[in-house]
Amino acid sequence: MDQKRISDWLGNKLKRDSAWYWLGGWGSFLAGSAILVATWGLIYVVSFFALGPWFGYRHWVHSVLGMVMIPALFWGNGRTSREYLSEYSVTTGTASNEVVNFYLPGVGLASNVNPLAPNTIHSGVKIITDFLYSGPRVMMSAFRTVAKAGRLRKIDVGNCGAVITVLFAAGRKLGFQEITDALGEGFDAARVFPQMADIGGILFLKAEPAGLTLTQELRDAIRAEA
């Protein structure tokens, strides 16, 4: 298959992908904004009723506290591992370490977990913190998605199409040096190879010699559409 057909196909694919990332990014931005407003409202209510006796019941005080906490949540989210927040440990109030849930008539669902144990309290704090970080996470995802949409629009379609053409013809993994040699001296490897990372279906393989290959899905799409 010739390079022009693959480059034309790639250009159309990147336009479609960029549009979808753009829409997805702005959709996430709107969702993240709504979550942040809800988070601010929750902080305001908790502050008003919990800190009101000390700071007074002036609305502006608790509004400002909510607005100060939002940037703090972004800062904390950036410094905290998601895996750390998803690891929980609790202490049971019985001889067994197994957590048991049971139903008490007139009370409802109960458990043998000791709610006052330090690690149980710590796990509860993690759960609350994880919930409060939802807004910042969605917003950061939105920024990354919009940024990728912008990068897709700036991809060098001609040279990236040339790389895909070489990989498609080879039908196997090619080392970076093999690709560079195949495309000649005018090929700017330092600029083009990083751009390939944003194209779906391009696999970067680290095993020596490090290089690129195409997924079978991408090969099938090229055959069907290019």
C-alpha positions as CSV (number, residue, x, y, z in Angstrom):
1,M,0.0,0.0,0.0
2,D,1.5,3.4,-1.0
3,Q,2.4,6.1,1.5
4,K,0.0,8.7,0.2
5,R,-3.0,6.5,0.9
6,I,-1.9,5.7,4.4
7,S,-1.0,9.4,5.1
8,D,-4.4,10.5,3.9
9,W,-6.1,7.8,6.0
10,L,-4.0,8.9,9.0
11,G,-4.9,12.6,8.5
12,N,-8.6,11.7,8.6
13,K,-8.2,9.4,11.6
14,L,-6.4,12.1,13.5
15,K,-9.1,14.7,12.8
16,R,-11.8,12.3,14.0
17,D,-9.8,11.3,17.1
18,S,-9.0,14.9,17.9
19,A,-12.7,15.9,17.7
20,W,-13.6,13.0,20.1
21,Y,-10.9,13.9,22.6
22,W,-11.9,17.6,22.4
23,L,-15.6,16.7,23.1
24,G,-14.6,14.2,25.8
25,G,-12.3,16.7,27.5
26,W,-14.9,19.5,27.6
27,G,-17.5,17.0,28.8
28,S,-15.2,16.0,31.6
29,F,-14.5,19.6,32.4
30,L,-18.2,20.3,32.8
31,A,-18.6,17.2,35.0
32,G,-15.6,18.1,37.0
33,S,-16.9,21.7,37.5
34,A,-20.2,20.3,38.8
35,I,-18.4,17.9,41.2
36,L,-16.2,20.8,42.5
37,V,-19.3,23.0,43.1
38,A,-20.9,20.1,45.0
39,T,-17.7,19.6,47.0
40,W,-17.6,23.3,47.9
41,G,-21.2,23.0,49.0
42,L,-20.4,20.0,51.2
43,I,-17.4,21.8,52.8
44,Y,-19.5,24.9,53.4
45,V,-22.3,22.9,55.2
46,V,-19.8,20.9,57.3
47,S,-17.9,24.1,58.2
48,F,-21.1,26.1,58.9
49,F,-22.4,23.5,61.4
50,A,-19.1,22.1,62.8
51,L,-17.1,25.3,63.0
52,G,-19.9,27.8,63.4
53,P,-19.8,27.8,67.2
54,W,-16.1,28.9,67.1
55,F,-16.0,31.1,63.9
56,G,-19.5,32.4,64.0
57,Y,-22.3,31.7,61.6
58,R,-21.3,34.4,59.0
59,H,-21.8,32.9,55.6
60,W,-18.8,34.6,54.0
61,V,-16.4,32.9,56.4
62,H,-17.5,29.4,55.5
63,S,-17.7,30.3,51.8
64,V,-14.1,31.5,51.8
65,L,-13.1,28.3,53.7
66,G,-14.7,26.2,50.9
67,M,-12.9,28.2,48.2
68,V,-9.6,27.8,50.0
69,M,-10.1,24.0,50.4
70,I,-10.6,23.5,46.6
71,P,-7.0,24.4,45.6
72,A,-5.8,22.3,48.6
73,L,-7.7,19.3,47.2
74,F,-5.9,19.7,43.8
75,W,-2.6,19.9,45.7
76,G,-3.3,16.9,47.8
77,N,-4.5,14.9,44.8
78,G,-1.3,15.6,42.9
79,R,0.8,14.3,45.8
80,T,-1.3,11.3,46.8
81,S,-1.2,7.8,45.1
82,R,-4.6,6.5,44.1
83,E,-3.4,3.0,45.1
84,Y,-2.6,4.3,48.6
85,L,-6.1,5.6,49.1
86,S,-7.6,2.3,47.9
87,E,-5.8,0.2,50.5
88,Y,-7.9,-0.3,53.6
89,S,-7.3,-2.2,56.9
90,V,-9.7,-2.5,59.8
91,T,-9.6,-4.0,63.3
92,T,-12.4,-6.4,64.4
93,G,-13.9,-6.3,67.9
94,T,-13.9,-10.0,68.2
95,A,-11.3,-12.8,68.6
96,S,-11.5,-13.5,64.8
97,N,-9.8,-11.2,62.3
98,E,-12.5,-12.0,59.7
99,V,-14.9,-9.1,59.0
100,V,-18.5,-10.3,59.5
101,N,-21.7,-8.4,58.6
102,F,-24.9,-9.4,60.2
103,Y,-28.5,-8.1,60.8
104,L,-29.7,-7.0,64.2
105,P,-33.5,-6.7,64.6
106,G,-34.5,-3.1,65.3
107,V,-31.0,-1.9,64.4
108,G,-30.3,-3.0,60.9
109,L,-27.1,-4.1,59.3
110,A,-24.1,-4.3,61.7
111,S,-20.5,-5.5,61.6
112,N,-17.9,-6.8,64.0
113,V,-15.5,-4.0,62.8
114,N,-14.2,-1.9,65.7
115,P,-14.9,1.7,64.5
116,L,-12.6,3.3,67.1
117,A,-9.5,1.3,66.2
118,P,-6.7,3.6,64.7
119,N,-6.5,1.7,61.4
120,T,-10.2,1.6,61.0
121,I,-10.4,5.4,61.6
122,H,-7.5,5.8,59.1
123,S,-9.3,3.8,56.5
124,G,-12.4,5.9,57.0
125,V,-10.3,9.1,56.5
126,K,-8.9,7.5,53.3
127,I,-12.4,6.8,52.0
128,I,-13.5,10.4,52.7
129,T,-10.3,11.8,51.1
130,D,-10.7,9.6,48.0
131,F,-14.3,11.0,47.6
132,L,-13.1,14.6,48.0
133,Y,-10.5,14.1,45.4
134,S,-13.1,13.1,42.8
135,G,-13.5,16.7,41.4
136,P,-9.7,17.3,41.0
137,R,-9.3,13.9,39.3
138,V,-12.0,14.6,36.8
139,M,-10.7,18.1,36.1
140,M,-7.1,16.9,35.6
141,S,-8.4,14.1,33.3
142,A,-10.2,16.8,31.3
143,F,-7.0,18.9,31.0
144,R,-5.0,15.9,29.8
145,T,-7.7,14.9,27.3
146,V,-8.0,18.4,25.8
147,A,-4.2,18.6,25.7
148,K,-4.1,15.4,23.7
149,A,-6.7,16.7,21.3
150,G,-4.3,19.6,20.7
151,R,-1.3,17.4,20.1
152,L,-3.2,15.2,17.6
153,R,-3.9,18.3,15.5
154,K,-0.2,19.1,15.4
155,I,1.1,15.7,14.4
156,D,3.3,15.6,11.3
157,V,0.9,13.5,9.2
158,G,3.4,13.0,6.3
159,N,6.3,11.7,8.3
160,C,4.1,9.7,10.8
161,G,2.3,8.2,7.7
162,A,5.7,7.3,6.3
163,V,6.6,5.4,9.5
164,I,3.3,3.6,9.5
165,T,3.8,2.7,5.8
166,V,7.2,1.1,6.6
167,L,5.8,-0.8,9.6
168,F,2.7,-2.0,7.7
169,A,4.9,-3.3,4.8
170,A,7.3,-5.0,7.2
171,G,4.5,-6.8,9.1
172,R,6.7,-7.0,12.2
173,K,8.5,-5.0,14.8
174,L,11.2,-2.6,13.4
175,G,13.9,-1.0,15.5
176,F,14.1,2.8,15.6
177,Q,17.3,2.7,13.6
178,E,15.8,0.4,10.9
179,I,12.9,2.8,10.5
180,T,15.3,5.8,10.3
181,D,17.5,4.1,7.7
182,A,14.4,3.1,5.6
183,L,13.1,6.7,5.5
184,G,16.4,8.4,4.6
185,E,18.4,11.4,5.8
186,G,15.5,13.9,5.6
187,F,13.6,12.0,8.4
188,D,13.6,13.9,11.7
189,A,13.5,10.9,14.1
190,A,13.8,13.1,17.3
191,R,10.6,15.0,16.4
192,V,8.5,12.3,14.8
193,F,8.9,9.3,17.1
194,P,7.5,11.1,20.2
195,Q,4.5,12.1,18.1
196,M,3.8,8.4,17.3
197,A,3.0,7.8,21.0
198,D,-0.3,9.7,20.6
199,I,-1.5,7.6,17.6
200,G,-3.7,4.7,18.7
201,G,-2.4,1.3,17.6
202,I,1.3,2.1,17.7
203,L,3.2,0.0,20.1
204,F,6.6,1.1,21.6
205,L,8.6,-2.0,22.4
206,K,11.5,-1.7,24.8
207,A,13.1,-5.1,24.1
208,E,16.4,-4.7,22.2
209,P,16.4,-3.4,19.7
210,A,13.8,-0.9,20.9
211,G,11.3,0.0,18.2
212,L,7.8,0.1,17.0
213,T,5.1,-2.2,15.7
214,L,1.4,-1.9,14.7
215,T,-1.4,-3.7,16.5
216,Q,-3.4,-6.1,14.5
217,E,-6.4,-3.9,15.0
218,L,-4.6,-1.0,13.3
219,R,-3.4,-3.1,10.5
220,D,-7.0,-4.3,9.8
221,A,-8.3,-0.7,9.9
222,I,-5.7,0.4,7.4
223,R,-6.6,-2.5,5.0
224,A,-10.3,-1.7,5.3
225,E,-10.2,2.1,5.2
226,A,-7.0,3.3,3.5
